Amino acid sequence: MNSTFIVNFVGKATPSTIKQLAAITHENGGKWLISKVNFIEDQVAAVIKVEVPSNKVDIVQDAFDSQQGLLVQIVDSEPHSHNADTIYQLRLDANDRAGIVNEITHILDSQGVSILDMDCQRVFIAGGGGVSSSLFTANMAIRLPAEVAIDDIANELESLSEDTRVMLDS
């Protein structure tokens, strides 16, 4: 029988730390079902859904807990995954402005949409004649309630501003 848990951690680490944790999970018959690992310089923030044989849970969890420099939290999880039919990947591009992430999350929340993943980036664009601006891009995985259509969500997001564009990834 397998057990499933989610481990969250932040702190100082290297890519080899992550590789070591993945190897320990694998060596004990487990696998990472979902993982989001982000580095900024030598700092890491990660969320990983792990499935491992029940008799090996303590070994794998101890491997995470014993990492020096990491603040670790582990919570039990259900083994099921989301219904893929209701999950959409989309990209939103717009001119950057204060509050844009708040506007996006407000629209999604008001429609009962769950944000599964959101990766935002800002790119500075230097123009001619001393004019410069920033482009905002958000790559998102969202889950829609059964009564909500993805086209309606895309149209509502595009109504944020004239320059906002939403592209669905197939």
NORLIN-V776166 format. One record per backbone hydrogen bond with DSSP energy under -0.5 kcal/mol. NH is the residue of the N-H (numbers start at 0). CO is the residue of the C=O. Records with the same first field share a line. If there is no record, write none. Layout:
BEGIN
NH=CO, CO
END
This chain:
BEGIN
2=51
4=49
5=74
6=47
7=72
8=45
9=70
10=43
11=68
12=41
16=13
17=13
18=14
19=15
20=16
21=17
22=18
23=19
24=20
25=21
26=22
27=23, 24
28=25
29=24
30=50
32=30, 48
33=48
35=46
37=44
39=42
42=39
43=10
44=37
45=8
46=35
47=6
48=33
49=4, 47
50=30
51=2
52=27
53=0
55=52
56=53
59=55
60=56
61=57
62=58
63=59
64=60
65=61
66=63
69=66
70=9
71=69
72=7
74=5
76=3
83=81
85=82
86=83
87=141
88=168
89=139
90=166
91=137
92=164
93=135
95=133
99=96
102=98
103=99
104=100
105=101
106=102
107=103
108=104
109=105
110=106, 107
111=108
112=107
113=142
115=113, 140
116=140
118=138
119=117
120=136
122=134
124=132
125=123
126=124, 130
129=126
130=127
132=124
134=122
135=93
136=120
137=91
138=118
139=89, 137
140=116
141=87
142=113
143=85
147=144
152=148
153=149
154=150
155=151
156=152
157=153
158=154
159=156
160=157
163=160
164=92
166=90
168=88
END
